[in-house]
Amino acid sequence: MNLDRNNLPKPEICMQEIKNWLSQRPEPPKAYLHAFGCQLNVADGENLSGILQAMGYVMTDDVKQASLILYHTCAVRENAEDRVFGTLGSIKKLKQENPALIICVTGCMTAQKQVADKIAKSYRYVDIVLGTSAVNRLAQMLYAHMHGLRYAQDIETVIDIPENLEPLRESKFKASVPIMYGCNNFCTYCIVPYVRGRERSRKPENIVSEVKKLIQDGYKEIMLLGQNVNSYGKDLDIKITFPELLRELNKISGEYWIRFMSSHPKDATPELMDCILECEHVAKHLHLPVQSGSNEILKRMNRNYTVEKYLSQVNYIREKNPDFSLTTDLIIGFPDESEQDFQATLALVKQVKYDNMYSFIYSKRTGTKAASMLDSISDSEKSRRMQELLAVQREISVENNKRFIGKILTVLCDGESKKRSGHMSGRSSENMLVEFAGNADMLGKFLKIKITDSRSNCVIGEII
C-alpha cells in the first residue's frame, strides 16, 4: 500500500503526536541510524537523528538494542547499493525476533523507483521507504506507521528546503552546513540530479545565522556542503555569489575556519580564488575535481570545461601562491577511455602536482547516460591504469610534503594518530594531515605545529 501523504497532518503535528505516544513508555525507545556515502548524506543523517531525538528516541550505536533502525543510503555507485541490500538481509532476523521493530530505508538510493519497488517486493519486513525527502517526511511516515499503515512509501523529490532543524552532531568541534541541495550539471556518469533534484540554494541569512550559532557554541571547523557550491545563489531572487557568501561568513568574529565542497571547475572563478586567499577564516585549500585530463573524455562526461580552462584556474591561484594546496577527483576507465586519454590524465597530474587525489575506477551507474556507452576496456586494464596513477601521485605527494618542513602550521587537532602511539593528528588550513606527540586534552583545539619531517600521506611535527 502506498501512502497518500496529502491526508496526513503537518510534520510538526506528527512529531508532537509521536512524542506524546512514546512518552507513555516505561523507558525511552532507542533508535539506530547509519548514513552511507557522502558528507551531504552524513549531514542528512545528523538532521534525521535530531528529529528522532526530538520525538523521544534515544540514539544507540548497537543495532540490536534499537526499536527503530534507519539506513540513510547513497546511490553514487552500485556497490554502495549492494552494501545496503546486504545489510538489510542481515537484520531480517532482528525483525523476526521483534515484530514491533520499525525498519526505515531512506536517501538517494531509495529515490529510484526500481530500488523502492525491489525493497517493497523482496524485503517486505521494511516498514518505511523514503527518498531524499527523508528529512521533510520522516515524522509523517512514522505517524502513518504508528496508526496502522503496514508499509509507507514516499520517494518523490522534495523542493522545500528544511530549516530550523536541530541536528544531533557527531562532533563537538566540526560541523557540516548544507548551503544548497540538488544539481543541474548532469554529468553523464552521475545519478545525483535524478535523485536529489535541481539546485536549490538556502537563503544567505539562514546560513549566516546557523554558522554564527555554531561558532558561538564553540565549533572550530565549518564545512559548507553542496553538490556544486560554486553555483550557489543562482536560483535565488537576490543577487549573491558563493564568494560573496564566504566573505559574509568571514565577518563573523571567533576562532574558526571554513571549508567547502564540492567545487565544479566550470564555475570556479577568479573571484573565488581571491576570496580564499584574502579571507582570514577561509581554509587555504581548494578541492577542484578534474575527473580526467582528456578533453575528449571531459566532453563525453559533460563536464563543460576543457583541460586548458582548468589549468588556467590552477595557474591563476598558483601564481599568487606557488605552494597553494590543491586536491582533486579522478575517474579512471571511463567508457572507451583510450591509452592516449589515460596518458593525458597522467600528464595533467604531473603538471598540477596535487597534494592528494581521490581516484576511482569507473563504475557503471544504471539510469545515467554513460551506462549505455560502449565500453571495451577490460577490468584488468582499468586496474593497471589505476595502479600507475597511484604510483605517480605517491611520488608527487612525497615531494610536495617536503615543502612544509621547517614551517609552522596551524592545526585543528581531531583525533589520535592511527599509526603512532602517543601521537595525535589533525588537519592544517592547507588540509595537510599532521601528526604530533600529544594527548586527548588537545582535541578540538587549534595548535601551532612546527613541521620536522614528512611522509607520503602526512607531515610530522612538534607543538610550539
NORKAFEN-V762094 format. One record per helix or strand of 2 or more residues. SS is the DSSP state (hx for helix, st for strand). FROM is the first residue (numbers start at 1). LEN is the number of residues. Records with the same first field share a line. If there is no record, write none. Layout:
SS=FROM-LEN, FROM-LEN
This chain:
hx=5-3, 11-12, 39-16, 63-3, 78-13, 92-6, 109-3, 113-10, 134-13, 192-5, 204-13, 229-3, 242-9, 265-3, 270-9, 295-7, 307-14, 339-14, 369-4, 379-26, 440-3
st=30-6, 58-2, 68-6, 102-6, 128-3, 152-3, 174-5, 180-2, 200-2, 221-5, 257-5, 263-2, 285-5, 325-8, 356-6, 408-9, 423-6, 433-5, 446-9, 459-5
